[in-house]
Structures are given as structure tokens and as C-alpha cells.
Amino acid sequence: MSDVLLAASGIGKRFGGVQALQNVSLTIRRGEIYGLIGPNGAGKTTFFNVLTGLYAADAGEVILDGTRLNIGVPHEVTQQGIARTFQNIRLFGNMTALENVMVGRHLRSRAGVIGAVLRTAATRAEEAAITDRAHRLLQYVGVESRANDLARNLSYGEQRRLEIARALATEPRLLALDEPAAGMNATETAGLRLLIESIRADGVTLLLIEHDVKLVMGLCDRVAVLEYGEKIAEDVPEVVQRDPKVIEAYLGGAID
């Protein structure tokens, strides 16, 4: 088994006259927490959107665990093993927390239309298993007490955790988190860090976009930096935060 879980090679993406990504290549090792940082407009979310299938790349390819991803087809990317959260939370507000997680779990279900209509024993058993798994994921992220509450009624921090639970329901090999600490206070951020560490300990590799540089530098095994759609650095946090190009483009000074 290769140490590399994901390899993105020569990714390019253009929107009209704007080159959002230019020849971006990176590798994410199995079992690590990999950070992606950079100033606003650097191309971080565009890269996430290519990686998770929302955008088709104009150039390059992504290999996940030896298999080329069908980038540009989101549900196929998820089936292949990449799940994500969004910078702006995207939950089904009028569904319960439990139902939101069950939606993610149905990607791995086998019941077809006929089974659903006839309510076969196999279908009922599978739905019971999905419900049980959703409850356990809510407990895992710390919002089991809100299982039957509408998602829109959860607090901001709880919604962030719920979105992570829904992503985990797809059984990802790589979990991509887009600004998970955005809007969180110090206590919520500390709790998020513990959750991310637990997810990694349970065998899921993570890719993290985050503007909280101290969180990134204290949590990630390696960090890449984008500027104007190009990668300008990639290394362990101790090296990246002292890279003159990174300091000039983004940090403004070394992180204590």
C-alpha cells in the first residue's frame, strides 16, 4: 500500500480571463492532516471545488489511492472516497440533525426503488442500520442531544459539527474541511481541534483549509501555501511559517 493517499498533478482552472489555479501539484499522505492556506483569492476554495468534483479542471489530474478521480462529477468523487464540508454551512435546515446525517449515509445504501416501495425486510433492516449509524455519528461529534431538532435551530458550532458528521457518514478516506473554525470562539475552536485529531486517530486522512493560522500550524503535519493560484511552499509547519515567500505573501511574520 502506497504512503500517498492523494496526488494532485498540474491542476489548472480558469474562469474567463482569470487563471484561478496554475499547475498546482501536491500529495497528501495516508493518515496525515494536511493544511492548505493562503490569502483571500489565492485559489484555495477553487482547488477544493476541483478536488471534490464541483468544478472540472482545465488541466491536470487527481489520483486517489491509485485510481484517477472523475473530477467534475461530485457524487462519483464522494463514492470514490472524498467527502467535504463547506465554508458557508450547507445543511438541510428543515430536516432534523439525524435526518441530515442519514442523507449522507444513504450514499452507501443498496436498497433500490422496488425495495423502498415494497418495504422489504432487507430494506427495513438497512434503514434501521442507517439510523443507528447516524445516531452514533451524532454522538461522535457531540450533538446527539439535538438529534431530533431541526438543523436550522442548532447553534452555529453545532451546525459545524453536524456537517462533519454528515460527511463522515459517507465513509470517506479523505475528509476535506473548508474553514471549519470560521466564526467559532476559542472554546469551540479547541473542541474542533480535538474532534479533528479524533477523526485522524480513527483512520481518516484530512485536508484542511483554514484562516486560523495558529490552528493550522499546531494541528497539521504538512502545509501548502497558495498565492494567485500557484503553490509557493509546501513543508512541515515549522519550515513553512519561516519561509520568506510565505511571510511576504500571507503571514506577515513568523508564528510563535
C-alpha positions in Angstrom: 0.0 0.0 0.0 1.4 3.4 -1.0 2.1 6.0 1.6 0.5 8.5 -0.7 -3.3 8.6 -0.5 -4.0 11.5 -2.9 -1.8 13.0 -5.6 -2.9 16.1 -7.5 -0.8 16.9 -10.5 -0.7 20.1 -12.6 -4.2 21.2 -11.7 -5.3 24.3 -13.7 -8.6 26.1 -13.6 -9.6 29.3 -15.5 -12.7 31.4 -15.1 -12.9 33.6 -18.2 -9.8 35.8 -18.1 -8.8 34.8 -14.6 -6.4 31.9 -14.0 -7.6 30.7 -10.6 -5.3 27.7 -10.4 -2.0 27.3 -12.3 -0.1 24.0 -12.3 -0.9 23.1 -8.7 0.5 19.8 -7.6 0.5 18.3 -4.1 0.5 14.9 -2.4 -1.4 14.0 0.8 0.0 11.1 2.7 -2.2 8.4 4.3 -3.2 9.3 7.8 -2.0 12.9 7.9 -3.7 16.2 8.5 -2.7 18.4 5.5 -3.2 22.2 5.6 -3.9 24.5 2.7 -3.5 28.2 3.4 -3.1 31.5 1.6 -4.5 35.0 1.3 -8.1 35.6 0.1 -8.4 34.9 -3.6 -5.3 32.6 -3.6 -7.4 29.7 -5.1 -7.8 27.5 -2.0 -11.6 27.0 -2.4 -11.3 26.6 -6.1 -8.8 23.8 -5.5 -11.3 22.3 -3.0 -14.1 22.5 -5.5 -12.0 20.8 -8.2 -10.9 18.1 -5.8 -14.4 17.4 -4.7 -16.0 17.4 -8.1 -17.9 20.7 -8.1 -15.6 22.1 -10.8 -14.0 20.3 -13.7 -10.3 21.1 -14.0 -9.0 22.5 -17.3 -5.7 20.7 -16.8 -4.2 18.0 -14.6 -5.5 15.0 -12.8 -6.2 13.7 -9.2 -5.3 10.2 -8.2 -6.9 8.8 -5.0 -5.4 5.6 -3.7 -4.2 4.6 -7.2 -7.4 5.5 -9.0 -8.0 8.6 -11.1 -10.8 10.7 -9.8 -13.7 11.6 -12.1 -13.3 15.3 -11.1 -16.4 17.3 -12.3 -18.9 14.7 -11.0 -19.4 15.3 -7.3 -21.4 12.2 -6.3 -18.8 10.0 -8.0 -16.0 11.7 -6.2 -17.8 11.1 -2.9 -18.4 7.5 -3.8 -14.6 7.2 -4.5 -13.9 8.3 -1.0 -13.6 12.1 -0.7 -16.2 14.0 1.5 -16.2 17.7 2.3 -17.7 20.4 4.4 -18.3 24.0 3.2 -17.1 27.4 4.3 -20.7 28.5 4.3 -22.6 25.8 6.1 -24.9 23.8 3.8 -27.3 21.8 5.8 -30.9 20.9 5.1 -32.4 23.4 7.6 -35.9 21.9 7.7 -34.7 18.4 8.3 -33.6 17.1 11.7 -30.0 16.7 12.7 -30.5 12.9 12.5 -32.0 13.2 9.0 -29.1 15.3 7.7 -26.7 12.6 8.7 -28.9 9.8 7.3 -28.8 11.7 3.9 -25.0 11.2 3.8 -25.3 7.6 4.8 -27.7 6.7 2.0 -24.8 7.1 -0.4 -23.6 3.7 0.8 -27.0 2.1 0.9 -28.1 -0.7 -1.5 -31.8 -0.6 -1.4 -33.4 0.3 -4.8 -36.7 1.8 -5.8 -38.5 -1.5 -5.7 -37.3 -2.3 -2.2 -38.3 1.1 -0.9 -41.8 0.8 -2.4 -42.4 -2.8 -1.2 -40.7 -2.1 2.2 -38.9 -5.5 2.0 -37.3 -6.9 5.1 -33.8 -6.1 3.7 -34.8 -2.5 3.1 -36.2 -2.1 6.6 -33.0 -3.7 8.1 -30.8 -1.4 6.1 -32.8 1.7 7.1 -32.5 0.7 10.7 -28.7 0.3 10.3 -28.5 3.7 8.7 -30.5 5.3 11.6 -28.2 3.6 14.1 -25.1 4.7 12.4 -26.4 8.3 12.2 -27.1 8.3 15.9 -23.6 7.1 16.6 -22.0 9.8 14.4 -24.0 12.5 16.1 -22.7 11.2 19.4 -19.2 11.1 18.0 -19.3 14.8 17.1 -21.0 15.8 20.3 -24.6 16.7 19.1 -26.5 13.6 19.8 -28.8 15.5 22.2 -30.0 17.6 19.3 -30.8 14.6 17.0 -34.5 15.4 16.7 -34.1 19.2 16.4 -34.3 20.9 13.0 -30.8 21.7 11.8 -31.6 25.4 11.5 -32.3 25.5 15.2 -28.8 24.2 16.2 -26.2 26.7 17.3 -23.5 27.7 14.8 -20.9 25.5 16.4 -23.3 22.5 16.5 -24.1 23.1 12.8 -20.4 22.9 12.0 -20.2 19.6 13.8 -23.3 18.3 12.2 -21.9 19.0 8.8 -18.8 17.0 9.7 -21.0 14.1 10.9 -22.9 14.1 7.6 -19.6 14.0 5.7 -18.3 11.1 7.9 -21.5 9.2 7.1 -20.2 8.7 3.5 -17.2 6.7 4.9 -14.5 8.9 3.4 -10.9 8.1 3.0 -10.2 11.8 2.7 -12.2 14.4 4.6 -11.8 17.9 3.3 -12.8 20.7 5.7 -13.3 24.2 4.3 -12.8 26.8 7.0 -14.3 24.6 9.8 -13.3 27.1 12.6 -14.7 30.2 10.8 -16.9 32.1 13.3 -16.0 29.9 16.2 -14.9 31.2 19.6 -11.8 30.0 21.3 -13.6 27.2 23.3 -15.4 26.0 20.1 -12.1 26.0 18.2 -10.3 24.0 20.9 -13.2 21.4 20.7 -12.9 21.3 17.0 -9.2 20.6 17.2 -9.9 17.6 19.5 -12.5 16.3 17.1 -10.2 16.6 14.1 -7.5 14.8 16.0 -10.0 12.0 16.9 -11.1 11.7 13.3 -7.5 11.2 12.2 -6.9 8.7 15.0 -9.8 6.7 13.7 -8.1 6.3 10.3 -9.4 9.2 8.2 -6.9 11.4 6.4 -7.8 15.2 6.5 -7.3 18.2 4.2 -7.9 21.5 5.9 -8.4 25.0 4.6 -8.3 27.4 7.5 -7.5 31.1 8.1 -6.8 30.4 11.8 -3.0 30.1 11.1 -2.2 29.1 14.7 -4.7 26.2 14.5 -3.2 25.1 11.2 0.4 25.3 12.4 -0.4 23.5 15.6 -2.6 20.8 14.1 -1.3 19.9 10.6 1.5 17.6 9.7 2.3 19.4 6.5 1.1 22.7 5.0 0.9 24.0 1.4 0.6 27.7 0.6 -1.2 29.1 -2.5 -0.8 32.7 -3.9 -2.5 33.9 -7.0 -3.4 30.3 -7.9 0.1 28.9 -7.6 1.7 26.8 -4.9 4.6 28.8 -3.4 5.5 26.5 -0.5 4.9 23.0 0.9 6.6 21.6 4.0 6.2 20.9 7.7 4.7 23.9 9.6 7.9 24.9 11.3 9.5 25.4 7.8 6.6 27.0 6.1 5.9 29.6 8.7 9.5 30.9 8.3 9.6 30.8 4.5 10.3 34.4 3.3 7.9 34.0 0.4 5.1 32.9 2.7 5.8 35.6 5.2 5.6 38.2 2.4 2.5 36.8 0.8 0.4 35.9 3.8 1.8 35.6 7.3 3.5 39.0 7.8 5.8 37.4 10.4 6.7 34.1 11.9 4.2 32.4 14.1 5.2 31.9 17.8 
